[in-house]
Amino acid sequence: MTWATGVLAPAAWAEPLSGYEPVAARQVIQKAFPSVTELAPRDGNRAIQELYAGDELKGYAYQSLDFVQTPAYSGKPINVVVVLDTKGKIVQNRVIEHHEPILLVGIPESKMHDFTDQYIGLKADQRVTVGGTSSERKVAVDGLSGATVTVMVINEVIMRTAHKVGAELGLVKGASDSRPPMSELKTGAFEPKSWQELTGEGSVRRLLLPRGQVDDAFKGTDAEEVGKAAPEERDDPLIDLYAAYLNVPTIGRNLLGESQYQWLTTELKEDEHAIAVMAEGDYSFKGSGYVRGGIFDRIQIRQFGDTFNFRDLDYYRLSDVYADGMPDFGEMAIFIVRQQYDFDPGTDWTLELTVKRQTGPLDSEFQVFPLSYQLPDQYYTRPEPVLSEEEMLAEQPMWVQVWYQRDFQIVVLGLGIGVLLFILFFQDWLVQKPEIFRWIRLGFLVYTLFFIGWYALGQLSIVNVLTFVNSMISGFTWETFLIDPMLFILWAVVAAIILLWGRAVYCGWLCPFGALQELLNELARRLKVPQYTVPFAWHERLWAIKYIILLVLFGVSLESMAAAERLAEVEPFKTAITLKFDRSWPFVSYAVVLLVVNLFTRKVFCRYLCPLGAALALPSKLRVFDWLKRRKECGNPCRLCDHECEVQAIHPDGHINYMECHYCLDCQVTYFNDHKCPPLIVKRRGKRRGHNAPGHPDEIPVKQVP
């Protein structure tokens, strides 16, 4: 296969991108059209490549990045090579560049290519949605589990650019080709106006054609010298033409006078429109075709891309005009636009004047000169377009479409957050009912794991933090973070929680992987799996590991976000939650090892390795509330709580380290339990013995005799 040289636009047309699957644009084109031998940039838009097999035009190719830069989950746009045939169908497409972490290390790229293969054979102007069912008005394609946002962006990129390019090439109708709702004329009011006022407001429009301008238009044609004006005549007008729309009383009555306007209104049938054309000069806009009962071949109307001519039956002689200050015209006419043309008076239209020059007995050359007309706004109204729910949604930004499609998840997440806030605000009351509170907590952990994690894929990651920091440096845009509603809402909630209660609430209640660990450890305890407690001296030093990991990831991200995203695989979140263990064995093995260790020592990963936990812990010192209660006896002499704390966030001296606490509230259950908390036990026993007990120093205490 041979290729023309020197005609390629961007470098990616020639070379595959490093770091991605080696699929160059040429290979995509060759797969679509094996017979193509030459790529030539299109005149007027070099981003579109015309594909030729010899002299035959086979189709077109382009890169989406040249037309849209919709940010994906990573905050960076996706680049797709799309190949269209000459009828506007997608023949082939391929993602050649992306920065999606879920696809860089996670879901195989072959699945992404299987997804994009669904677009082959679709027309560029079809409406396509990810998920759902197909109908007459849309085509539904299957999504990609674990990469919902990414494939929705790919869908947006492929179909939006295909429609944009297809419309530019004339293969499909563009957005400008669709008709708005029909305008409605304001026919009740009349205001006397002079010729100057009518022309000044645009009710009457003018086309002045000097002879020199017309001569220039015929340059390079056989008629270049036919009827050419002398140098001193170039500024003389060939024709000075005016046009006006007459159905509006203020325009029609002022131009025609009362009696002539009333006659015209009786001649017009429903949905017919009258246009006045007036001119002075050597060139006649009427010509001679109408004399023979034919078509006026020198003027026509164009609207919405459609053109229509006037016949002799559409013509009325305009005998006189009455507007004050109106100049004399040698030629005047009224033309009727008939019902079948669906003429919209409120939408701009063009009166096209054709100037012909005879070059032989049967041959002629012609040039078209347009007069654009737009009825002033005060003379019509237009109802708002009635769009279907799907059409209205399609007009919204990408992130709005995603939020709309995930409304169920948003509502259920909102309800869950509401329940969590209830638990936090009424924690002192709930922890005094240990059995009820225990089932509430286990139920919420199940909700976090199954709904937030495995169903809604709402697992936060250190990658989100690095992306946020990187966007603050390189240019922040809200769309980057609004693209995934679950993560956006969770991050908004986490930000508020950190300021109010610190890191603890997220790690203990809203982290799906943390919930998975805690539920497995609870099951292990019920099965009598022995538990190992890390000596506090070692435990205190192991805390530092996650902060070191965080610093390394942050430093690498400043140089390369792609490298940082790969190193962030220290988090097993993607494997265990996002992909539900459907991944290659090294990643699954790593996640399983962490979960197995967790069976013997609760939340080892969260306590010592989690960079996200470290990032959330740093601002925890700014928290507003310290709602975890302690007694003066805590730490000395009582050490029950620090022995019972499963994540060892309570120091031997009794104080709680909020940077390491997971807010499980177990210590608060003990705090209010007068059968478990030693200070409360002493107090309860004293009350049962009456006044002869500690707390009444004026009495002789009862002592047990050996």
Protein Blocks (a to p, Z undefined) as FASTA:
>chain_A
ZZdehiacbfklmpccehiacddfklmmmmmmmmbcbdcddehiakbccddehjacfbdc
ddfklmbccdcfkopacdddddddfkopafbdcdfbdcbfklmnocafklmmmmmmmmgo
pafkbccdeehjddfkbccddddehilmmmmmmmmmmmmmmmmmmmmnopaccfklpccd
dddddfkbccdddfklmmmnopaccddddfklmmmmmgoiaklmgopacfklmmpcfbdc
ddddfkbmklmmmmnommlmmmmmmmpcghiacdddddedjbdfklmmlmnopacfkbcc
deehiacdddfklpccdfbdcbehiacdfbdcdddddfklopafkbccdddddddddfbf
kbccdddddddddddfklpccddddddfklmmmmpcfklmmmmmmmmmmmmmmmmmmmmm
mmmmmmmmmmmmmmlmmmmmmmmmmmmmmmmmmmnopaccfklmmmmmmmmmnopcfklm
mmpmklmmmmmmmmmmmmmnojmlmmmmmmmklmmmmmmmmmmmmnopacddddfklmmm
mmmmmmmmmmmmmmmmmmomklmmmmmmmpmklmmmmnnopacfklmmmmmmmmmmmmmo
ghklmmmmmmklmmmmmmmmmpmbdcbccdfkgopacfklmmmmmnlpacfkopacfklp
golommmmmmmmmklmmmlmmmmmmmmnommbghiambccddddZZ
